Amino acid sequence: MRRLIAALLAVSFLLLPATGVAAAAPPQYTLDPFSCQVSDPNGNVLDQPVVPAGSEVIVFEGWITKTRGQLQGFLNNVTWVLSVNGQSVDVRPYLTGLLDFGRIWGDLFIYSAGTLESGDELHTHYDNVLKAASYDGFVHWPIGSVYGGGIDCTVTVAG
């Protein structure tokens, strides 16, 4: 459920800035590093994590909970882990802040990994590491890595 909501939110967030972008801007593809799914500029999930040359890749993820308190508890205990092509990324400046979606709460990050050209690959490593157990309204998460040491993903350029 949390992953479905995150994918839907990714699409909605990307549509907002697209209205003010100049015509010469590269097409934006969205990468969810948890599922290693790439969505095209229209929000369609691609079968493979492959983008055309000249595409900007936006890395999008976050955390969804049932209540504000659960989200705040998670945020107080988490270390976000993201690396792009081996370089550690501090996602905290890219977090949206607490978002109230009515029946759920979220805090999401949106990070531009840059524009990929022919021959490029984009490698990500993603995890959340908890200093204390956390409950998000769906799952009780123990101390440590939420994703068993993290998730690796590679996006390639078509052609």
Kinemage of the C-alpha trace (Angstrom):
@kinemage 1
@onewidth
@group {chain A} dominant
@subgroup {mainchain}
@vectorlist {calphas} color= white
{ca met a 1} P 0.000 0.000 0.000
{ca arg a 2} L 2.773 2.443 0.979
{ca arg a 3} L 4.644 1.781 -2.263
{ca leu a 4} L 1.539 2.304 -4.414
{ca ile a 5} L 0.835 5.608 -2.705
{ca ala a 6} L 4.466 6.694 -3.099
{ca ala a 7} L 4.359 5.963 -6.840
{ca leu a 8} L 1.160 7.973 -7.246
{ca leu a 9} L 2.601 10.852 -5.275
{ca ala a 10} L 5.750 10.848 -7.398
{ca val a 11} L 3.711 11.449 -10.490
{ca ser a 12} L 1.707 14.263 -8.905
{ca phe a 13} L 4.833 16.045 -7.606
{ca leu a 14} L 6.539 15.910 -10.979
{ca leu a 15} L 3.569 17.412 -12.757
{ca leu a 16} L 3.648 20.547 -10.599
{ca pro a 17} L 7.084 21.874 -11.655
{ca ala a 18} L 6.633 20.703 -15.245
{ca thr a 19} L 4.168 23.515 -15.934
{ca gly a 20} L 6.835 26.165 -15.432
{ca val a 21} L 9.701 24.425 -17.260
{ca ala a 22} L 11.070 25.874 -20.492
{ca ala a 23} L 10.587 23.867 -23.685
{ca ala a 24} L 14.334 23.139 -23.888
{ca ala a 25} L 14.405 21.281 -20.554
{ca pro a 26} L 15.259 17.566 -20.790
{ca pro a 27} L 12.430 15.088 -20.255
{ca gln a 28} L 12.167 13.990 -16.627
{ca tyr a 29} L 11.979 10.326 -15.704
{ca thr a 30} L 11.269 9.324 -12.111
{ca leu a 31} L 13.148 6.531 -10.332
{ca asp a 32} L 11.785 4.853 -7.214
{ca pro a 33} L 14.985 3.333 -5.755
{ca phe a 34} L 12.984 0.963 -3.534
{ca ser a 35} L 11.241 -0.826 -6.414
{ca cys a 36} L 13.795 0.137 -9.094
{ca gln a 37} L 10.863 1.305 -11.199
{ca val a 38} L 11.202 4.146 -13.656
{ca ser a 39} L 8.234 6.242 -14.753
{ca asp a 40} L 8.187 8.303 -17.945
{ca pro a 41} L 7.265 12.020 -18.023
{ca asn a 42} L 3.568 11.038 -18.251
{ca gly a 43} L 3.750 8.872 -15.119
{ca asn a 44} L 3.672 5.534 -16.941
{ca val a 45} L 5.797 2.863 -15.252
{ca leu a 46} L 8.334 1.414 -17.706
{ca asp a 47} L 8.920 -2.327 -18.024
{ca gln a 48} L 12.685 -1.875 -17.567
{ca pro a 49} L 14.751 0.842 -15.812
{ca val a 50} L 15.928 2.298 -19.131
{ca val a 51} L 15.657 5.948 -20.221
{ca pro a 52} L 16.422 7.713 -23.509
{ca ala a 53} L 19.651 9.690 -23.834
{ca gly a 54} L 19.279 13.276 -22.667
{ca ser a 55} L 16.786 12.436 -19.901
{ca glu a 56} L 16.951 13.845 -16.405
{ca val a 57} L 16.397 11.232 -13.689
{ca ile a 58} L 14.571 12.303 -10.547
{ca val a 59} L 15.018 9.973 -7.561
{ca phe a 60} L 11.827 9.934 -5.503
{ca glu a 61} L 11.055 8.082 -2.269
{ca gly a 62} L 9.872 8.709 1.240
{ca trp a 63} L 7.874 7.276 4.099
{ca ile a 64} L 4.119 6.984 4.608
{ca thr a 65} L 2.368 6.375 7.948
{ca lys a 66} L -1.193 6.375 9.240
{ca thr a 67} L -0.691 9.237 11.707
{ca arg a 68} L 1.407 12.355 12.116
{ca gly a 69} L 2.835 10.996 15.387
{ca gln a 70} L 3.955 7.771 13.718
{ca leu a 71} L 5.653 9.774 10.986
{ca gln a 72} L 7.366 12.063 13.474
{ca gly a 73} L 8.530 9.023 15.468
{ca phe a 74} L 9.983 7.487 12.313
{ca leu a 75} L 11.730 10.717 11.305
{ca asn a 76} L 13.265 11.051 14.779
{ca asn a 77} L 14.759 7.561 14.495
{ca val a 78} L 15.761 7.149 10.849
{ca thr a 79} L 18.992 7.589 8.983
{ca trp a 80} L 18.198 7.931 5.295
{ca val a 81} L 20.739 6.124 3.111
{ca leu a 82} L 20.997 7.056 -0.566
{ca ser a 83} L 23.995 6.879 -2.824
{ca val a 84} L 24.036 7.792 -6.497
{ca asn a 85} L 26.933 6.396 -8.516
{ca gly a 86} L 28.810 5.710 -5.296
{ca gln a 87} L 28.378 9.245 -3.893
{ca ser a 88} L 26.418 9.562 -0.661
{ca val a 89} L 23.424 11.911 -0.876
{ca asp a 90} L 21.993 13.638 2.194
{ca val a 91} L 18.284 13.537 1.326
{ca arg a 92} L 17.211 15.716 4.279
{ca pro a 93} L 17.408 18.998 2.303
{ca tyr a 94} L 15.202 17.396 -0.369
{ca leu a 95} L 12.447 16.221 2.008
{ca thr a 96} L 9.038 17.813 1.544
{ca gly a 97} L 8.304 18.036 5.257
{ca leu a 98} L 5.251 16.528 6.907
{ca leu a 99} L 2.415 16.118 4.401
{ca asp a 100} L -1.173 15.446 5.479
{ca phe a 101} L -2.982 13.416 2.810
{ca gly a 102} L -6.134 12.976 4.893
{ca arg a 103} L -5.988 9.302 5.858
{ca ile a 104} L -2.188 9.046 5.753
{ca trp a 105} L 0.876 11.185 6.428
{ca gly a 106} L 4.111 11.286 4.473
{ca asp a 107} L 7.513 12.861 4.117
{ca leu a 108} L 9.028 12.458 0.679
{ca phe a 109} L 12.264 13.408 -1.011
{ca ile a 110} L 12.736 14.504 -4.597
{ca tyr a 111} L 16.353 14.555 -5.798
{ca ser a 112} L 17.684 15.188 -9.301
{ca ala a 113} L 20.390 12.671 -10.190
{ca gly a 114} L 21.201 14.650 -13.331
{ca thr a 115} L 20.858 14.085 -17.049
{ca leu a 116} L 21.959 10.767 -18.528
{ca glu a 117} L 23.659 10.653 -21.896
{ca ser a 118} L 24.456 7.767 -24.224
{ca gly a 119} L 26.672 5.212 -22.466
{ca asp a 120} L 25.789 6.445 -18.960
{ca glu a 121} L 24.420 4.314 -16.145
{ca leu a 122} L 22.898 5.462 -12.906
{ca his a 123} L 23.513 3.248 -9.866
{ca thr a 124} L 21.602 3.821 -6.632
{ca his a 125} L 21.750 2.230 -3.204
{ca tyr a 126} L 18.819 2.973 -0.875
{ca asp a 127} L 17.946 2.109 2.710
{ca asn a 128} L 16.426 3.434 5.915
{ca val a 129} L 18.271 2.547 9.114
{ca leu a 130} L 16.359 2.847 12.388
{ca lys a 131} L 17.962 3.731 15.738
{ca ala a 132} L 14.809 2.536 17.549
{ca ala a 133} L 11.897 0.306 16.637
{ca ser a 134} L 9.158 2.098 14.737
{ca tyr a 135} L 5.523 1.478 13.847
{ca asp a 136} L 4.061 3.196 10.793
{ca gly a 137} L 0.474 2.033 11.240
{ca phe a 138} L 1.074 -0.859 8.865
{ca val a 139} L 4.256 -2.649 10.002
{ca his a 140} L 6.326 -2.854 13.197
{ca trp a 141} L 9.904 -2.169 12.068
{ca pro a 142} L 12.804 -3.384 14.251
{ca ile a 143} L 16.016 -1.502 14.951
{ca gly a 144} L 18.451 -1.561 12.034
{ca ser a 145} L 18.139 -1.697 8.281
{ca val a 146} L 14.557 -1.602 7.051
{ca tyr a 147} L 15.566 -3.221 3.760
{ca gly a 148} L 18.066 -5.834 4.939
{ca gly a 149} L 21.172 -3.825 4.106
{ca gly a 150} L 19.678 -1.753 1.317
{ca ile a 151} L 18.452 -2.040 -2.235
{ca asp a 152} L 20.591 -1.544 -5.326
{ca cys a 153} L 19.240 -0.341 -8.652
{ca thr a 154} L 20.751 0.465 -12.043
{ca val a 155} L 19.189 2.696 -14.675
{ca thr a 156} L 20.653 2.497 -18.170
{ca val a 157} L 20.339 4.628 -21.285
{ca ala a 158} L 18.561 3.149 -24.297
{ca gly a 159} L 20.619 2.628 -27.415
